[in-house]
Amino acid sequence: MFPESVYSCSCRIKRMGCRIFLLDLRALGYTMLKQWQLPMIATETVFMKPKIQEPRMNANTRENNNRLLFKDEVYKIVGAAFEVSNTFGCGFLEAVYQEALEIEFYDNHIPFESQKKIKISYKGNILAKEYIADFVCCDSIIVEIKAIKKITEIEEAQLINYLKATQMPVGIIINFGGAKLEWKRYANTKNL
């Protein structure tokens, strides 16, 4: 009697003499609300955009001269990662990609420190526990490499916390584990 795509939240409104059905169109990111008169004539369709959460850190924050933070440096780092990905593809352990990336950084004259220990401060106190970054490039960019199926919120939150704790301005997650190289850039805009 009702369309097959109507599958949730059916309620009757007595005064209007119609039914309201909520269609979940997650693939499009919309929620569609349709009203049908009892003889099944569509009378109104309302699209509601979902609430967008503010990002915790904005990778597109620009400095006073309207440039992305460390734009050229990040471009070179990601270019080196693409070279490693194109050569090896996916399927190796993280340590293999790290060593290959060290060679690419050296060949492309990208200043880096591998497995750098970084002090973490908490309310002005330096903690005994240190964070070991996969790479610190150009003394300002944390580079975390992964060899997993996909970057998730866990890896993103981890990098954001590292940026906050170390007061570094930019961080990059590079994932070699998928069919294509995946990377994300984050800027710690709270310290600008």
C-alpha positions as CSV (number, residue, x, y, z in Angstrom):
1,M,0.0,0.0,0.0
2,F,2.8,2.4,0.8
3,P,6.0,2.9,-1.2
4,E,8.7,0.3,-0.3
5,S,11.3,3.1,0.4
6,V,9.1,4.2,3.3
7,Y,10.3,2.2,6.2
8,S,10.5,4.3,9.4
9,C,8.6,6.7,11.7
10,S,5.0,6.4,10.6
11,C,2.6,8.5,12.6
12,R,-0.9,9.7,12.1
13,I,-1.9,13.4,12.4
14,K,-5.6,13.6,13.1
15,R,-6.2,17.2,12.3
16,M,-4.5,17.2,8.9
17,G,-5.8,13.8,7.9
18,C,-2.5,12.7,6.5
19,R,0.4,10.5,7.4
20,I,4.1,11.5,7.8
21,F,6.9,9.2,6.8
22,L,10.6,9.8,7.4
23,L,12.9,8.5,4.7
24,D,16.5,8.1,5.6
25,L,18.7,9.0,2.6
26,R,22.0,8.5,4.3
27,A,23.9,8.2,1.1
28,L,22.9,11.7,0.1
29,G,23.3,13.1,3.6
30,Y,19.7,14.3,3.7
31,T,16.6,13.4,5.6
32,M,13.4,13.7,3.5
33,L,10.1,14.3,5.1
34,K,7.0,13.4,2.9
35,Q,3.4,13.9,3.6
36,W,0.8,11.7,1.8
37,Q,-2.9,12.3,1.8
38,L,-4.8,9.1,2.4
39,P,-5.4,8.4,-1.3
40,M,-1.5,8.3,-1.7
41,I,-1.0,11.7,-3.4
42,A,2.3,13.4,-2.4
43,T,1.5,16.8,-1.1
44,E,4.7,18.2,0.3
45,T,8.4,17.3,0.3
46,V,10.8,19.0,2.7
47,F,14.5,18.3,2.6
48,M,16.4,19.0,5.8
49,K,20.2,19.2,5.7
50,P,21.9,17.4,8.6
51,K,23.7,19.4,11.3
52,I,27.3,19.9,10.4
53,Q,29.7,19.6,13.3
54,E,32.5,22.2,13.5
55,P,35.9,20.6,12.9
56,R,38.1,20.4,15.9
57,M,41.1,21.8,13.9
58,N,40.9,23.5,10.6
59,A,43.5,22.4,8.1
60,N,42.6,25.3,5.8
61,T,43.4,28.0,8.3
62,R,45.5,30.6,6.7
63,E,48.1,32.9,8.0
64,N,48.0,36.7,7.8
65,N,49.4,36.7,4.2
66,N,46.5,34.4,3.1
67,R,48.5,31.2,2.6
68,L,48.0,27.8,4.0
69,L,50.3,26.8,6.9
70,F,53.4,25.1,5.5
71,K,51.7,24.6,2.1
72,D,54.8,23.9,0.1
73,E,56.4,21.6,2.8
74,V,53.2,19.5,3.0
75,Y,53.0,19.3,-0.7
76,K,56.6,17.9,-0.9
77,I,55.9,15.4,2.0
78,V,52.8,14.1,0.3
79,G,54.6,13.9,-3.0
80,A,57.3,11.8,-1.4
81,A,54.6,9.5,0.1
82,F,53.0,9.1,-3.3
83,E,56.3,8.0,-4.8
84,V,56.7,5.4,-2.1
85,S,53.1,4.2,-2.6
86,N,53.5,4.1,-6.4
87,T,56.7,2.0,-6.0
88,F,55.5,-0.4,-3.3
89,G,51.7,-0.4,-3.4
90,C,49.9,-1.7,-0.4
91,G,50.5,-4.8,1.7
92,F,53.8,-4.0,3.6
93,L,54.2,-3.3,7.3
94,E,54.4,0.3,8.5
95,A,58.2,0.0,9.2
96,V,58.9,-0.8,5.5
97,Y,57.0,2.4,4.4
98,Q,58.8,4.4,7.1
99,E,62.2,3.4,5.8
100,A,61.3,4.0,2.2
101,L,59.9,7.4,3.2
102,E,63.1,8.3,4.9
103,I,64.9,7.7,1.6
104,E,62.4,9.8,-0.3
105,F,62.7,12.6,2.2
106,Y,66.5,12.5,1.9
107,D,66.4,12.5,-1.9
108,N,63.9,15.4,-2.0
109,H,65.9,17.5,0.5
110,I,63.0,17.5,3.0
111,P,64.5,18.1,6.5
112,F,63.2,15.4,8.9
113,E,63.8,13.5,12.1
114,S,62.6,9.9,12.3
115,Q,61.2,8.4,15.5
116,K,61.7,11.7,17.3
117,K,60.9,11.8,21.0
118,I,58.7,14.8,21.8
119,K,58.0,16.1,25.3
120,I,54.4,16.5,26.3
121,S,53.2,19.3,28.5
122,Y,50.2,19.2,30.8
123,K,49.1,22.5,32.3
124,G,52.6,23.9,32.0
125,N,54.2,20.7,33.5
126,I,56.4,18.5,31.3
127,L,55.4,14.8,31.6
128,A,57.8,12.0,32.0
129,K,56.0,10.1,29.2
130,E,57.2,11.1,25.8
131,Y,55.4,10.8,22.5
132,I,57.4,9.3,19.6
133,A,56.5,10.7,16.3
134,D,57.0,8.7,13.1
135,F,58.5,11.8,11.5
136,V,58.9,15.5,12.4
137,C,59.6,17.4,9.2
138,C,60.8,20.9,8.9
139,D,60.8,21.2,12.7
140,S,57.0,22.0,12.6
141,I,55.1,19.1,10.9
142,I,54.2,15.9,12.6
143,V,53.9,13.0,10.1
144,E,52.1,9.9,11.2
145,I,52.2,6.9,8.9
146,K,49.8,4.0,8.9
147,A,49.4,0.8,7.0
148,I,45.8,0.1,7.8
149,K,42.7,-0.4,5.7
150,K,41.3,3.1,6.2
151,I,42.0,6.2,8.4
152,T,39.3,6.3,11.1
153,E,38.3,8.9,13.7
154,I,40.7,7.1,16.1
155,E,43.8,8.0,14.1
156,E,42.5,11.5,13.5
157,A,41.8,12.1,17.2
158,Q,45.3,10.7,18.0
159,L,47.0,13.2,15.7
160,I,44.8,16.1,16.9
161,N,45.8,15.2,20.5
162,Y,49.5,15.0,19.5
163,L,49.3,18.5,17.9
164,K,47.7,19.9,21.0
165,A,50.1,18.3,23.4
166,T,53.2,19.2,21.4
167,Q,52.1,22.6,20.4
168,M,53.2,21.8,16.8
169,P,51.2,23.7,14.1
170,V,50.6,21.1,11.4
171,G,50.1,17.3,11.3
172,I,49.7,14.8,8.5
173,I,48.3,11.2,8.6
174,I,49.5,9.1,5.6
175,N,48.0,5.7,5.1
176,F,49.7,3.2,2.8
177,G,47.3,0.3,3.6
178,G,44.5,1.0,1.2
179,A,44.3,0.5,-2.5
180,K,45.2,4.1,-3.0
181,L,47.4,6.4,-0.8
182,E,45.2,8.2,1.7
183,W,46.3,11.3,3.6
184,K,44.8,14.0,5.8
185,R,46.2,17.3,6.9
186,Y,45.4,19.0,10.2
187,A,46.4,22.4,11.5
188,N,46.6,23.4,15.2
189,T,45.1,26.8,14.9
190,K,44.8,27.4,18.6
191,N,48.4,28.3,18.9
192,L,48.5,30.8,16.0
